[in-house]
Amino acid sequence: MAVMVGKGAMTNSIEELAGTDFLLVAGSNTTEAHPVISLRMKRAVRNGAKLVVIDPRKIELTKWASRHLQINIGTDIPLFNALAHVMIKEGLYDREYVEKRTEGFDELAKHVEFYTPEYAAEVCGVPAEEIIATAREYAAASPKAAICYTLGITEHSCGSHNVQSIANLGMLGGNFGMPNAGVNPLRGQNNVQGASDSGALPTDLPGYQKIERPGVREKFEKAWGAELPKRRGITKITAMDQMLRGRVRGVYIMGENTVISDPNTNHARKALEAADFIVVQDIFMTDTARLADVVLPAGTFAESDGTFANSERRVQRVRPAIKPVGESRTDVDILLDLMGRFGISQQLESPSDVWDEMRWLAPIFGGITYDRLDAEGGLQWPCPTEDHPGTE
């Protein structure tokens, strides 16, 4: 999503899903993983919306669907490209939107020309007629058609390309920037959105500011009093491969059981064992933590102060119910202490200080203050100024 439209987040709000005319849900067992969001989907169906579920399995949500495209595992891209093929071939896409607001249409049209419904049917294991019908229904409902997806789309070796093919559909239908529509990734773990927002990505600094974009790196260097890399970092998949080659020797893992969560457990274990030094910061003594040279016991959400951001870009306050237990410390305390021990000069002492710095450096958070969060309960970015209501 960030590659296609600049930022990786839901384009629309959760509540808007209830008012859509068409829902395409891909790789998401929504009733189990996101039960609150699934209630909005069911409300949309009761209001007359069509629901198409794309999933290799029969899930509870398929009972509500007008069509279940039960594709073969790993064939998402041929399916999405075939839907785009039909929309382009039959002239069902939003020509004005595509001409004024997108780039690369001719290249896309040429690329998906190969992905006929008949070809996709053979690869995906679903009838060509159902592919054609889905494309026509999605186009007919646009620009009031919404796509939702989650880990069933992203956790593939081609996960980024899966998302890009979905985004292409959203742009062909003119569904970006429209109410009750859009392309909406439903986040798989708590505060994954907040981690991305804060710059925990190899390509971005806080607020999805690309490190290679003119002026961005210089702004952060001035604020932090340190020289930053001129090029983007590497992905975790690349880092694991580089460990085996001896090119990545130190690893700092926070809140992830890499040995278990990676698709290839043996590869992950061998990569970590090849590293010279491993630090794991976690609330459990996980399989990954057992491989670490140093384990830093972290506080849980119930012991932490700060903010979380949910799937719909809503920033909310989090307050501790209890003090950290035993030797555990909050993530913020650990990281601030490490900065000091590294000799990094900074004036941050609390989560609110960290947030204020991020507001100052990242315009999309500029208007979200702790006082406003306390008073209003939550705000959705972009929210550039303190009199801005936030963006649904």
One Martini backbone bead per residue (centre of mass of N, CA, C, O) as a GRO file, in nm:
protein
  392
    1MET     BB    1   0.058   0.062  -0.021
    2ALA     BB    2   0.294   0.260   0.004
    3VAL     BB    3   0.382   0.233  -0.294
    4MET     BB    4   0.102   0.323  -0.423
    5VAL     BB    5  -0.003   0.572  -0.188
    6GLY     BB    6   0.236   0.625   0.059
    7LYS     BB    7   0.047   0.452   0.266
    8GLY     BB    8  -0.001   0.208   0.536
    9ALA     BB    9  -0.355   0.196   0.530
   10MET     BB   10  -0.652   0.269   0.586
   11THR     BB   11  -0.867   0.465   0.387
   12ASN     BB   12  -1.090   0.389   0.592
   13SER     BB   13  -1.343   0.337   0.804
   14ILE     BB   14  -1.504   0.106   0.980
   15GLU     BB   15  -1.798   0.227   0.971
   16GLU     BB   16  -1.815   0.247   0.651
   17LEU     BB   17  -1.866  -0.056   0.580
   18ALA     BB   18  -2.180  -0.048   0.638
   19GLY     BB   19  -2.221   0.155   0.361
   20THR     BB   20  -2.163  -0.034   0.146
   21ASP     BB   21  -2.219  -0.210  -0.176
   22PHE     BB   22  -1.924  -0.355  -0.170
   23LEU     BB   23  -1.747  -0.662  -0.072
   24LEU     BB   24  -1.396  -0.747  -0.060
   25VAL     BB   25  -1.269  -1.046   0.091
   26ALA     BB   26  -0.919  -1.114   0.163
   27GLY     BB   27  -0.753  -1.313   0.370
   28SER     BB   28  -1.008  -1.307   0.594
   29ASN     BB   29  -1.105  -1.402   0.928
   30THR     BB   30  -1.297  -1.177   1.060
   31THR     BB   31  -1.471  -1.304   1.291
   32GLU     BB   32  -1.202  -1.385   1.451
   33ALA     BB   33  -0.986  -1.142   1.412
   34HIS     BB   34  -1.238  -0.905   1.350
   35PRO     BB   35  -1.531  -0.880   1.499
   36VAL     BB   36  -1.612  -0.581   1.474
   37ILE     BB   37  -1.582  -0.561   1.166
   38SER     BB   38  -1.780  -0.793   1.093
   39LEU     BB   39  -2.034  -0.639   1.183
   40ARG     BB   40  -2.019  -0.431   0.951
   41MET     BB   41  -2.042  -0.636   0.722
   42LYS     BB   42  -2.319  -0.753   0.804
   43ARG     BB   43  -2.469  -0.486   0.785
   44ALA     BB   44  -2.424  -0.444   0.485
   45VAL     BB   45  -2.579  -0.695   0.394
   46ARG     BB   46  -2.850  -0.612   0.529
   47ASN     BB   47  -2.843  -0.340   0.340
   48GLY     BB   48  -2.751  -0.487   0.036
   49ALA     BB   49  -2.479  -0.588   0.013
   50LYS     BB   50  -2.216  -0.728  -0.148
   51LEU     BB   51  -2.037  -1.043  -0.085
   52VAL     BB   52  -1.691  -1.130  -0.137
   53VAL     BB   53  -1.500  -1.427  -0.090
   54ILE     BB   54  -1.142  -1.480  -0.053
   55ASP     BB   55  -1.080  -1.831   0.005
   56PRO     BB   56  -0.969  -2.155   0.058
   57ARG     BB   57  -1.178  -2.136   0.282
   58LYS     BB   58  -1.435  -2.210   0.492
   59ILE     BB   59  -1.606  -1.953   0.649
   60GLU     BB   60  -1.825  -1.774   0.828
   61LEU     BB   61  -1.851  -1.542   0.608
   62THR     BB   62  -1.963  -1.720   0.370
   63LYS     BB   63  -2.262  -1.718   0.473
   64TRP     BB   64  -2.284  -1.398   0.373
   65ALA     BB   65  -2.221  -1.462   0.084
   66SER     BB   66  -2.269  -1.442  -0.269
   67ARG     BB   67  -1.953  -1.523  -0.292
   68HIS     BB   68  -1.705  -1.795  -0.327
   69LEU     BB   69  -1.358  -1.776  -0.381
   70GLN     BB   70  -1.193  -2.091  -0.388
   71ILE     BB   71  -0.884  -2.074  -0.398
   72ASN     BB   72  -0.581  -2.141  -0.450
   73ILE     BB   73  -0.298  -2.139  -0.302
   74GLY     BB   74  -0.123  -1.855  -0.420
   75THR     BB   75  -0.354  -1.712  -0.646
   76ASP     BB   76  -0.414  -1.401  -0.621
   77ILE     BB   77  -0.289  -1.249  -0.863
   78PRO     BB   78  -0.444  -1.378  -1.099
   79LEU     BB   79  -0.717  -1.284  -0.997
   80PHE     BB   80  -0.678  -0.974  -0.980
   81ASN     BB   81  -0.584  -0.946  -1.277
   82ALA     BB   82  -0.848  -1.053  -1.398
   83LEU     BB   83  -1.029  -0.832  -1.290
   84ALA     BB   84  -0.877  -0.607  -1.438
   85HIS     BB   85  -0.913  -0.716  -1.722
   86VAL     BB   86  -1.221  -0.687  -1.733
   87MET     BB   87  -1.244  -0.384  -1.672
   88ILE     BB   88  -1.079  -0.297  -1.921
   89LYS     BB   89  -1.207  -0.454  -2.161
   90GLU     BB   90  -1.517  -0.345  -2.074
   91GLY     BB   91  -1.502  -0.046  -1.961
   92LEU     BB   92  -1.539  -0.031  -1.615
   93TYR     BB   93  -1.364   0.188  -1.555
   94ASP     BB   94  -1.247   0.497  -1.423
   95ARG     BB   95  -1.138   0.719  -1.640
   96GLU     BB   96  -1.115   0.989  -1.494
   97TYR     BB   97  -0.960   0.891  -1.248
   98VAL     BB   98  -0.719   0.764  -1.396
   99GLU     BB   99  -0.625   1.022  -1.552
  100LYS     BB  100  -0.603   1.224  -1.287
  101ARG     BB  101  -0.485   1.003  -1.035
  102THR     BB  102  -0.291   0.830  -1.219
  103GLU     BB  103  -0.034   0.586  -1.302
  104GLY     BB  104   0.035   0.337  -1.547
  105PHE     BB  105  -0.202   0.218  -1.720
  106ASP     BB  106  -0.074   0.100  -1.977
  107GLU     BB  107   0.103  -0.105  -1.825
  108LEU     BB  108  -0.125  -0.256  -1.688
  109ALA     BB  109  -0.286  -0.341  -1.937
  110LYS     BB  110  -0.056  -0.509  -2.056
  111HIS     BB  111  -0.009  -0.701  -1.814
  112VAL     BB  112  -0.325  -0.815  -1.791
  113GLU     BB  113  -0.379  -0.942  -2.071
  114PHE     BB  114  -0.292  -1.239  -1.988
  115TYR     BB  115  -0.531  -1.236  -1.755
  116THR     BB  116  -0.756  -1.427  -1.808
  117PRO     BB  117  -1.024  -1.588  -1.686
  118GLU     BB  118  -0.935  -1.864  -1.796
  119TYR     BB  119  -0.654  -1.868  -1.676
  120ALA     BB  120  -0.732  -1.816  -1.380
  121ALA     BB  121  -0.915  -2.061  -1.349
  122GLU     BB  122  -0.690  -2.273  -1.381
  123VAL     BB  123  -0.510  -2.168  -1.144
  124CYS     BB  124  -0.737  -2.112  -0.907
  125GLY     BB  125  -1.015  -2.296  -0.926
  126VAL     BB  126  -1.226  -2.105  -1.073
  127PRO     BB  127  -1.467  -1.980  -1.242
  128ALA     BB  128  -1.484  -1.752  -1.494
  129GLU     BB  129  -1.771  -1.643  -1.435
  130GLU     BB  130  -1.702  -1.544  -1.143
  131ILE     BB  131  -1.489  -1.341  -1.219
  132ILE     BB  132  -1.661  -1.165  -1.402
  133ALA     BB  133  -1.887  -1.100  -1.198
  134THR     BB  134  -1.707  -0.961  -0.989
  135ALA     BB  135  -1.602  -0.733  -1.167
  136ARG     BB  136  -1.880  -0.612  -1.237
  137GLU     BB  137  -1.978  -0.557  -0.945
  138TYR     BB  138  -1.748  -0.377  -0.856
  139ALA     BB  139  -1.784  -0.162  -1.078
  140ALA     BB  140  -2.087  -0.094  -1.022
  141ALA     BB  141  -2.028   0.003  -0.714
  142SER     BB  142  -1.854   0.207  -0.808
  143PRO     BB  143  -1.741   0.435  -0.552
  144LYS     BB  144  -1.880   0.186  -0.333
  145ALA     BB  145  -1.613  -0.001  -0.287
  146ALA     BB  146  -1.468  -0.259  -0.078
  147ILE     BB  147  -1.146  -0.359   0.047
  148CYS     BB  148  -1.035  -0.649   0.236
  149TYR     BB  149  -0.735  -0.734   0.427
  150THR     BB  150  -0.476  -0.968   0.533
  151LEU     BB  151  -0.251  -1.218   0.608
  152GLY     BB  152  -0.347  -1.391   0.356
  153ILE     BB  153  -0.185  -1.175   0.173
  154THR     BB  154   0.099  -1.088   0.315
  155GLU     BB  155   0.199  -1.394   0.404
  156HIS     BB  156   0.409  -1.386   0.151
  157SER     BB  157   0.655  -1.376  -0.080
  158CYS     BB  158   0.419  -1.193  -0.251
  159GLY     BB  159   0.272  -0.976  -0.071
  160SER     BB  160   0.326  -0.702  -0.212
  161HIS     BB  161   0.194  -0.788  -0.485
  162ASN     BB  162  -0.081  -0.843  -0.380
  163VAL     BB  163  -0.139  -0.551  -0.288
  164GLN     BB  164  -0.093  -0.412  -0.562
  165SER     BB  165  -0.328  -0.561  -0.708
  166ILE     BB  166  -0.545  -0.440  -0.527
  167ALA     BB  167  -0.487  -0.138  -0.574
  168ASN     BB  168  -0.557  -0.143  -0.872
  169LEU     BB  169  -0.857  -0.188  -0.829
  170GLY     BB  170  -0.915   0.067  -0.666
  171MET     BB  171  -0.831   0.262  -0.901
  172LEU     BB  172  -1.017   0.160  -1.127
  173GLY     BB  173  -1.281   0.229  -0.938
  174GLY     BB  174  -1.239   0.497  -0.769
  175ASN     BB  175  -1.197   0.423  -0.430
  176PHE     BB  176  -1.017   0.649  -0.362
  177GLY     BB  177  -1.144   0.896  -0.152
  178MET     BB  178  -1.406   0.739  -0.068
  179PRO     BB  179  -1.689   0.663   0.065
  180ASN     BB  180  -1.739   0.340   0.145
  181ALA     BB  181  -1.438   0.237   0.065
  182GLY     BB  182  -1.152   0.117  -0.062
  183VAL     BB  183  -0.841   0.008   0.099
  184ASN     BB  184  -0.826  -0.246   0.377
  185PRO     BB  185  -0.608  -0.312   0.616
  186LEU     BB  186  -0.607  -0.566   0.859
  187ARG     BB  187  -0.455  -0.593   1.138
  188GLY     BB  188  -0.282  -0.864   1.303
  189GLN     BB  189  -0.173  -0.669   1.535
  190ASN     BB  190  -0.108  -0.489   1.793
  191ASN     BB  191   0.018  -0.187   1.677
  192VAL     BB  192   0.125  -0.210   1.385
  193GLN     BB  193   0.045   0.068   1.289
  194GLY     BB  194   0.218   0.229   1.495
  195ALA     BB  195   0.490   0.119   1.404
  196SER     BB  196   0.475   0.231   1.117
  197ASP     BB  197   0.424   0.528   1.187
  198SER     BB  198   0.715   0.540   1.354
  199GLY     BB  199   0.935   0.383   1.147
  200ALA     BB  200   0.919   0.048   1.139
  201LEU     BB  201   1.087   0.077   0.855
  202PRO     BB  202   1.316   0.055   0.589
  203THR     BB  203   1.194   0.327   0.425
  204ASP     BB  204   1.103   0.489   0.693
  205LEU     BB  205   1.004   0.753   0.862
  206PRO     BB  206   0.816   0.917   1.041
  207GLY     BB  207   0.518   0.941   0.861
  208TYR     BB  208   0.613   0.824   0.578
  209GLN     BB  209   0.915   0.924   0.532
  210LYS     BB  210   1.133   0.922   0.290
  211ILE     BB  211   1.474   0.897   0.304
  212GLU     BB  212   1.520   0.987  -0.017
  213ARG     BB  213   1.380   1.242   0.021
  214PRO     BB  214   1.408   1.557  -0.010
  215GLY     BB  215   1.484   1.678   0.328
  216VAL     BB  216   1.424   1.449   0.531
  217ARG     BB  217   1.696   1.363   0.649
  218GLU     BB  218   1.785   1.649   0.734
  219LYS     BB  219   1.564   1.698   0.942
  220PHE     BB  220   1.643   1.459   1.134
  221GLU     BB  221   1.938   1.531   1.179
  222LYS     BB  222   1.884   1.800   1.320
  223ALA     BB  223   1.701   1.688   1.551
  224TRP     BB  224   1.918   1.442   1.638
  225GLY     BB  225   2.226   1.490   1.589
  226ALA     BB  226   2.258   1.292   1.328
  227GLU     BB  227   2.364   1.054   1.108
  228LEU     BB  228   2.209   0.920   0.824
  229PRO     BB  229   2.118   0.718   0.604
  230LYS     BB  230   2.084   0.739   0.246
  231ARG     BB  231   1.956   0.456   0.262
  232ARG     BB  232   1.766   0.211   0.275
  233GLY     BB  233   1.679  -0.061   0.415
  234ILE     BB  234   1.616  -0.387   0.512
  235THR     BB  235   1.458  -0.661   0.523
  236LYS     BB  236   1.402  -0.938   0.704
  237ILE     BB  237   1.453  -1.143   0.484
  238THR     BB  238   1.728  -1.030   0.404
  239ALA     BB  239   1.860  -1.044   0.685
  240MET     BB  240   1.852  -1.351   0.713
  241ASP     BB  241   2.035  -1.406   0.470
  242GLN     BB  242   2.278  -1.228   0.575
  243MET     BB  243   2.347  -1.398   0.819
  244LEU     BB  244   2.443  -1.652   0.658
  245ARG     BB  245   2.677  -1.456   0.517
  246GLY     BB  246   2.789  -1.242   0.746
  247ARG     BB  247   2.650  -0.936   0.707
  248VAL     BB  248   2.479  -1.003   0.966
  249ARG     BB  249   2.562  -0.990   1.328
  250GLY     BB  250   2.327  -0.813   1.449
  251VAL     BB  251   2.032  -0.850   1.676
  252TYR     BB  252   1.707  -0.682   1.727
  253ILE     BB  253   1.428  -0.808   1.914
  254MET     BB  254   1.076  -0.706   1.916
  255GLY     BB  255   0.793  -0.876   1.981
  256GLU     BB  256   0.921  -1.152   1.841
  257ASN     BB  257   0.885  -1.497   1.727
  258THR     BB  258   1.073  -1.584   1.475
  259VAL     BB  259   1.093  -1.897   1.482
  260ILE     BB  260   0.770  -1.923   1.458
  261SER     BB  261   0.662  -1.693   1.246
  262ASP     BB  262   0.821  -1.801   1.036
  263PRO     BB  263   0.780  -2.007   0.769
  264ASN     BB  264   1.097  -2.092   0.811
  265THR     BB  265   1.226  -2.225   1.082
  266ASN     BB  266   1.506  -2.331   1.004
  267HIS     BB  267   1.609  -2.071   0.874
  268ALA     BB  268   1.578  -1.887   1.122
  269ARG     BB  269   1.759  -2.042   1.316
  270LYS     BB  270   2.019  -2.040   1.145
  271ALA     BB  271   2.045  -1.735   1.125
  272LEU     BB  272   2.064  -1.671   1.430
  273GLU     BB  273   2.307  -1.865   1.488
  274ALA     BB  274   2.502  -1.689   1.293
  275ALA     BB  275   2.503  -1.476   1.483
  276ASP     BB  276   2.689  -1.295   1.721
  277PHE     BB  277   2.433  -1.102   1.822
  278ILE     BB  278   2.152  -1.120   2.057
  279VAL     BB  279   1.847  -0.934   2.107
  280VAL     BB  280   1.567  -0.967   2.339
  281GLN     BB  281   1.242  -0.803   2.356
  282ASP     BB  282   1.018  -0.936   2.605
  283ILE     BB  283   0.748  -1.106   2.787
  284PHE     BB  284   0.885  -1.374   2.690
  285MET     BB  285   1.036  -1.701   2.683
  286THR     BB  286   1.115  -1.767   2.393
  287ASP     BB  287   1.262  -1.933   2.142
  288THR     BB  288   1.423  -1.681   2.063
  289ALA     BB  289   1.528  -1.598   2.346
  290ARG     BB  290   1.704  -1.865   2.380
  291LEU     BB  291   1.918  -1.743   2.156
  292ALA     BB  292   2.009  -1.520   2.331
  293ASP     BB  293   2.243  -1.311   2.490
  294VAL     BB  294   2.003  -1.099   2.544
  295VAL     BB  295   1.742  -1.029   2.786
  296LEU     BB  296   1.465  -0.799   2.777
  297PRO     BB  297   1.226  -0.725   3.001
  298ALA     BB  298   0.903  -0.648   2.922
  299GLY     BB  299   0.626  -0.476   2.918
  300THR     BB  300   0.304  -0.459   2.910
  301PHE     BB  301   0.020  -0.299   2.830
  302ALA     BB  302  -0.062  -0.278   3.146
  303GLU     BB  303   0.239  -0.114   3.193
  304SER     BB  304   0.177   0.111   2.979
  305ASP     BB  305   0.261   0.416   2.819
  306GLY     BB  306   0.066   0.593   2.558
  307THR     BB  307   0.020   0.468   2.223
  308PHE     BB  308  -0.225   0.359   1.989
  309ALA     BB  309  -0.282   0.212   1.659
  310ASN     BB  310  -0.517   0.133   1.444
  311SER     BB  311  -0.638   0.036   1.140
  312GLU     BB  312  -0.790   0.340   1.109
  313ARG     BB  313  -0.572   0.553   1.235
  314ARG     BB  314  -0.630   0.541   1.545
  315VAL     BB  315  -0.541   0.734   1.810
  316GLN     BB  316  -0.463   0.607   2.143
  317ARG     BB  317  -0.468   0.583   2.471
  318VAL     BB  318  -0.232   0.447   2.715
  319ARG     BB  319  -0.259   0.295   3.042
  320PRO     BB  320  -0.155   0.198   3.340
  321ALA     BB  321  -0.252  -0.047   3.581
  322ILE     BB  322   0.048  -0.125   3.637
  323LYS     BB  323   0.345  -0.204   3.733
  324PRO     BB  324   0.618  -0.335   3.661
  325VAL     BB  325   0.729  -0.658   3.679
  326GLY     BB  326   0.999  -0.688   3.835
  327GLU     BB  327   1.247  -0.647   3.577
  328SER     BB  328   1.062  -0.502   3.414
  329ARG     BB  329   1.019  -0.281   3.127
  330THR     BB  330   0.950  -0.051   2.929
  331ASP     BB  331   1.020   0.019   2.611
  332VAL     BB  332   1.088   0.316   2.649
  333ASP     BB  333   1.290   0.287   2.882
  334ILE     BB  334   1.489   0.105   2.738
  335LEU     BB  335   1.552   0.289   2.490
  336LEU     BB  336   1.642   0.543   2.644
  337ASP     BB  337   1.874   0.404   2.794
  338LEU     BB  338   2.032   0.313   2.544
  339MET     BB  339   2.084   0.590   2.430
  340GLY     BB  340   2.258   0.684   2.668
  341ARG     BB  341   2.473   0.447   2.646
  342PHE     BB  342   2.546   0.552   2.344
  343GLY     BB  343   2.559   0.880   2.363
  344ILE     BB  344   2.273   1.002   2.312
  345SER     BB  345   2.142   1.307   2.269
  346GLN     BB  346   1.849   1.381   2.473
  347GLN     BB  347   1.504   1.506   2.594
  348LEU     BB  348   1.383   1.229   2.670
  349GLU     BB  349   1.145   1.083   2.935
  350SER     BB  350   0.871   1.016   2.779
  351PRO     BB  351   0.608   0.929   2.586
  352SER     BB  352   0.519   1.227   2.538
  353ASP     BB  353   0.788   1.322   2.423
  354VAL     BB  354   0.792   1.133   2.181
  355TRP     BB  355   0.527   1.230   2.056
  356ASP     BB  356   0.600   1.529   2.021
  357GLU     BB  357   0.833   1.476   1.826
  358MET     BB  358   0.660   1.338   1.608
  359ARG     BB  359   0.472   1.576   1.557
  360TRP     BB  360   0.699   1.772   1.465
  361LEU     BB  361   0.816   1.572   1.223
  362ALA     BB  362   0.505   1.471   1.156
  363PRO     BB  363   0.239   1.613   1.002
  364ILE     BB  364   0.007   1.387   1.041
  365PHE     BB  365   0.039   1.444   1.381
  366GLY     BB  366   0.031   1.751   1.470
  367GLY     BB  367  -0.283   1.754   1.611
  368ILE     BB  368  -0.196   1.519   1.820
  369THR     BB  369  -0.274   1.532   2.146
  370TYR     BB  370  -0.310   1.437   2.464
  371ASP     BB  371  -0.544   1.624   2.529
  372ARG     BB  372  -0.723   1.531   2.293
  373LEU     BB  373  -0.730   1.232   2.359
  374ASP     BB  374  -0.863   1.267   2.636
  375ALA     BB  375  -1.120   1.424   2.525
  376GLU     BB  376  -1.186   1.235   2.241
  377GLY     BB  377  -1.047   0.922   2.245
  378GLY     BB  378  -0.958   0.989   1.937
  379LEU     BB  379  -0.746   1.002   1.632
  380GLN     BB  380  -0.717   1.056   1.283
  381TRP     BB  381  -0.503   1.015   1.043
  382PRO     BB  382  -0.469   1.301   0.922
  383CYS     BB  383  -0.353   1.572   1.166
  384PRO     BB  384  -0.199   1.876   1.129
  385THR     BB  385  -0.387   2.026   1.342
  386GLU     BB  386  -0.547   2.134   1.642
  387ASP     BB  387  -0.822   2.204   1.451
  388HIS     BB  388  -0.833   1.920   1.347
  389PRO     BB  389  -1.054   1.633   1.322
  390GLY     BB  390  -0.959   1.445   1.126
  391THR     BB  391  -0.942   1.136   0.920
  392GLU     BB  392  -1.170   0.906   0.777
   0.00000   0.00000   0.00000
